[in-house]
């Protein structure tokens, strides 16, 4: 007889507590193998495929594409030992379902694709929530096999009380729903749930938040309109009314970026210094390096790779900028190695992949790793580990056609080097006016880890290496 097991959204690591369903990879009734990817989810760090630790027939899916689920929420149920969907039954009789032991061969650990397979799950029992004895109806016959997915995940438990004149289940004991309501000051007791038996779902809280926002917006708009009418000339008939403002949720990568930038500006007392540099010799050195490799000598060395190599040399001379601040201990922590992050713009938004141990690599090795990580970023396949742990960030905003910027530090790092576009400009070279390839370099640094002298020394060294690449060779 088939045994129905529930697969929950696993802990994706890096402190992530929720994920958005991007695309289901299986349908109800499909037969899945152990560790077969069943759903593609997007977290604040990356987009990953989640494999199912059980093999069998999918009997139900929880959550629509585009919805967010907290870690630990049900993803799907699998009938282990079933050969088709009709033989799978969820066993909703209140009994406990045993998950397979390490010796059963029908399951594995909750692993992610690309992260390796962990040890099989230990034998344990999953107890379904008991019905409330005061309001429970007589036991019904066993339910038929589930062959279609419910539109929303089943709650893990409910609270009972009288709300809006009715007695019964009124709220999901879900950390995500309760936290969402608490953050937006929504009283769950004032909501009427749209779920089974009046269950309050996340969609109900989202609707309440939208109604509250619309009410505030309407009041603000009315107040503004009254002020404008009092001060402005009469608007002629036929003038089009302003369109409703578009609201875009700050979640996923965009939400993570917003949180990190806000935290950086609120916690780090940053300062910025900048300098123009003549990059003509650097561009000539790059051209010579690529020419020496020949037409089939491997990938070309990029300007970003050369700048990254210059940064690692500069950080060896000024280690204060390869550090972080432990605010709780009130200590500056100087880090032993350079894990160099570089800003990459993708369709999903701005991400910062990290080149591990960049201080041990030459320009060619750094360039190859940057190219590999950039391709993964463009396809949305970067893992959380490849997006965290940086100690210093290089930001080439020159690709957007701008000369300068004041970068926001990538918290919890201590500094970021920004690079503008390299373009022909008039420049005094050997006492004469000439057209040279000029670039603006800007350094934003945490003023707690060093003073302006150190920051200026770092930036001047970088500029000297850009203007005279031989300087870098002399200091290696």
N, C-alpha and C positions, 0 to 999 in steps of 0.2 A: 504494500500500500504506500502511496506517495506521502512523503513528509514535507509539509510546507514550512519553509524557513524565510525569515524576514531579513533583508539586507538593508542596513542603515548607512546613511552618508558617513564615511569614515573621517577621522581626524586628518586633515590635509597638511598639518604641520605649520610651523612658523607663526603659531598663535592665531590662526584663522578660525573663525567660529561659524561661518556660513559660506554658501556658494550658490551661484545662479545656474539653473539648468539651461544649457545652451542648445543641446540636441540629444534626443534619445537615439541610441544606436540599436535598440531592440524593440520589438512589439510584443504585446500580450499574446501568448501562445507560441512564441519562439523558443527553440531549444538552445540553451547556452552552455558553454563549457566552463570549467573552473578557470578563474582568472581572465575570462573573456571581457573586454571592455563593453559596458552596457549603457553608459551615459557620458556625455561630454559636459563638464561644468567649468564655470569661470569664477575664480576667486579674485580677491584684491591683488593677488600676486601674479597669477598665470592662468592659462586655460589648460586643463588636463583631462585625460580620459580615465574614468573610474572603472576598474575591473570588479566583477562579482566573484566572491570567494566560493560560491556554490555552483554546482552543475545540475541542470534540470530544465524544467519548463517554466517560463515566466507566466505567473498567474495574475499579477497586478503591478501597475506602475503608480507611483505617487508623485504628483507635481507636474505642472505643465511647463513646456518650454518657455523660458523667460521669467519663471518664478524663482524665488530664493528660498532655500531650505537651510535650517541650522544643522550643525554637525550633530549627528545622533538621530536625526529625523529619518523615517522610513523612506527608502528609495524604491524598492520593489520587493515582491515576494516570489520565491522560486519553489516549485514542487520537485523535491529531490527524489529520484527514482521513478518519476513519471515519464512515459514515452510520448504523451501528447497532452494538450491542454485539457481535454475532457476528463483525464484521469486525475487531475490535480484538484484538491479541495483544501481550503485554508483551515479547516478544522476549528470553526468558531464555536466550540462547545465549552469554552472556559477552561479546558485542560491545558497543562503546560506542554510546550513543544520542545523536545531536546534537540540541540544543535549537534552536528557531527563531531566526534572526537578526533584526535590527531590520527587515529588509526583507521578512520572510516573511509578515507580516500575520496570523500564527496565534497570537501571544502578546503579552503586555504585561508591564510591571514588576510585582513583587509589591507590590501596593498594598492599602490598606484602604479600605472604603467611608467616604466623608466626608473622606478625606485627600488626594484628588486623584490623578490617574493620573501615574505617573512615566514616565521614558523606557523604551522597550522594552529587554528584557534583551539584553546583548551575546552574540554567538555563542560558545558554549563547549561542551566535551565533558564528559559525565558518565561516569566509568569505574566499572563495578561492581566490588566487591571480588573478588579472585581466590580460588579455592578453595585450601585447604591441600593442597600436592602430596603430602604424606606419607600423607594419608588420603582423598584424593579418589577417587571411583569413576569408571569410564569414562564418557565423555560420553553423556548420554541424549538421545533424540530431543527436538526442540523441544516445549515445553509447549503445550497448547491455549490458546485465548483465555481470559482471566480474566474471568468475569462475576459473581463474588461476592466480597465483601470479606473479607479475613482478619480475625480477631478482634483482632489486635494489630499494631502497626507492625513492619515488618521491621527487624532490627538493621543498623546501618551496618557493623559489623565484629565479630569474635568473638576471644576469647583461647583458646589451645589449651593444654591441660595435663592432668595426671592428678589427678582429684579423686574421692574416695569410690570408689576402685578402678576408675575408668573413664577411658578416653582419648578426647579429642575436644573439641568446643566446650563451654566451661564458663561463660562470662560474656559479657554484652553490653558492648562498649566504648561505653557510653552515659554521658555526664556526669551525667545525672539519676539513673540507677540506681546508679552508683558513688558519687556524692555522698550519696545517700540511705543507702546501706549504711555509708559512712564516718561519717556523722553519728550513726547509731544503733549504731556499733561492731558491725556484722554482717560476719562473715567469709564472703565469697563462695565461698571454697573449701569451706566446709562445707554449701553448699546444693546441692540437686538441682533442676535446672531443669525447668520444666513445658513449655517451648517445644519447638520442633522440634529433634531431635538433642540433647535435654537442655539447651537454651539457657536461661540464667537470665534471667527477665523481672522487670519491676518488681513484678508481682503476687507473685512468689516472695519478694522482699525485704520487701514489705509483710506477708506472712504470717509471715516470720521475726521482724519487729518486733512483730507482735501476740503471737506465742508468747512472746517475751522479756518483753513487758509483762505478759502473763498470769502468767508465772512469778514475776515480781517482785511483782505484786499478790497472788498466792496466798500467797507467803511473808509479805508484810506483813499480809495478812488473818489468817493463822494466828497470827502473833505478837500482833496486836491482840486476836484472839479469846481467846488464852490469858490475856492480861492482864485482859480483861473478865470472863472466867469466874472468875479468881482473886479479883476485887474485887467482882463483882456477885452478887446473889442467884440462886438456881437458876431457870432458865427452865422453865416448865411445858411439858409435851408438847402438841404441836399448834400451838405458836407458829410463825408463818410465817418462813421464812428470808429474810434481806435480798436484794433484787433485785440483779442484776448491774449494775454502774455502766455508764452509757452513755458511749461515747467518740465525740467529735465532732472530725473533723479540722480543724485550724486552717489553712485554705487559702483561696484567693480573697480576697475583700474582708475577711473576718473575720481571715484570717492576716496580711494587709497591715496592718490596723489594730493587731493585737496586736504586730507587729514594730515599728511606728512608735511606739506608746505605750511599749513597753519601752525603746526607744532614747531616747525623750524623758526618761523618768525616770532612766535610767542616765547620761545625758550632761549634762542641763541642771539646774543648781542653781536650782530654781524657788521662788518665794515668792508668797503670795496676800494681797491686801488687798481689803476690801469695804466697801460703804457702802449705806445705805438712802436712797432718793430719792423725792420726791413727784412722780409722773408725771401728776398731774391736768392740768396745763397742756399737757403734750405730747399727751395724748389729746384735749384740746380743740382744739389746733392741727391735729391730724390730721383730726378731724371737720370743721373749717372748710375745710381744703384739699380734702377729698373732696366737701364740699357745693358748693364754688365750681366744681368741674369739671362739676357737673350730672349728670343721670341717664345721659347718653350722652357724657360728656366723657372717656372713656378709662378705663383701669384705676385702681382705687383705690390710694392710697398706704398701704402697710402700716407697722405699728410697727417691724418689722425694717428696712425701708428707711430710716426716720427715724433709727434707732439707727446704722445703717451710715453714714449721712451725718455723724452726730455723730462717729463714730469717725475718719473721714477728716480732719475738722477738728481733732480732738484729736491725731492723728498728725502733722499739719503743725506743731503747737506743740511736740510731744514726739517728734521723729524717732528718738530712741534706741530706741523700742519698735517701729519699723519697720526692723528690722535682723536680722542673723544673725551667728553666730560662726564664723569660720574657725579650727577648732581646730589644724589643721596649721601655719598661719602665725601663730597666736596673735594674730588681729586681729578687731576688730568691724567688720562690713561694713554701713554704713548704706545702705539701698536708695533709689533715686531716686523710685520710684513706689509707690503702694499698690495691691496686688492683694489684694482683700479676700475671704477665704474665709468661708463660713458653713456650719455643721454642719447636715446634713439626714439625717433618719432614713428609711430606705427598707426594703423587704422584703429587700434584699440586705445590709442592715447600714448602719452609719454611714458616710456619705461627706461630703466637704468640697469642693463646687464653688467655683470662684474667679471673682469679678467682676473682670475685667481693668481696670486704670486707673481704679479707683473714685474716685481723688482728682480726676479730671476730670469726674465725673458729678454731677448734682443728685439729689435724693431720688427724683424720678419715674423718672429713667433707671436708677438703682440698683434701684428696686423692680421695673421691667420686666425687668431682667436676672436678678434673683433669681427671679422667677416663671418665666422661660424655663428657667433651669438646674434649678430644682426639678422642673419637669415632665419634663425629660430624665432627672433622677435617679430619679424614680418609675418610669419606663419602662425603666430600665437602659441608656439610650442616650448617657450621657455619655462623651466621648472622654477618653483619658489626658491630653491637653493641657488639658482643662477641669477636671481634678482635681489639677493640679500647679502649682507656681510661686507659691503664695500667700505673702504677706509678713506678714499679720496675720489672725487668725480671730475671728469673732463667733459666739458659741454661745448660742442662745436655748433653754435647757433649761426655761424657764417653760411651754412647751407641754406638758410632761409633768406639770404641776401641782405643781412643787416651787418652793420659794422661793430656795434657794441651793445652791452647789456650789463645789468647788475644781477647776476645769478643768485637764486635763493639756495642756501646750503642744503644738501641732501642729508637731513637729520638721520642719525646722530653724528655724522662726520664733522670735521672741523674746517673744511675749506673746499672750494670748487674753483677750477680754472675755466674761464670762458674764452672762446676763440671766435673772433668775427671773420668776415669774409676777407680773403686775400685778393687784392685788386691793385692795378697800376695807379700810382699816385706820384706827384712831384716830391722829390726827396733830395736832401743835400748829401751827396756821396763823394767822399774824398775832396771836400771843399767846393764841389761843383753841383749845380742843380741837375738832377737826372730823374728819369721816370723809373721807379722801382716798385717791386711787389710788396705792398705794405699791409700789415695786419694789426688789429688792435687786440691786445690781451688784457683780460680783467680777472682779478683774483678777489673773491669774496671769502672772508675768513672769520672765524669765531674769535672775537677779541679777548675771550677768557684764556685761550691757550697761548697767545703770543701778542706782542705789541706790533706797531706799524713797522718798526725796523726789521723785524724778522719777515713779515709779510712782504715788505718792499725788497728785501734781499732775495727772497724766493722768486718773486716776479722778475726782478732784474736778471737773475741767473737764467731763467727761462728765456727771456728776451735775448740775452747774449748768445744762447745756444741756437736760437732761431736765426739771428743775424750772422753768426759765425759757427756753423756746426762743428768746426774743429775744436771749439771750447769743450764740447761734450767728450770728444776723444781724449783730450788732455786730462779730464777729471775721472775717467773710467779706471 
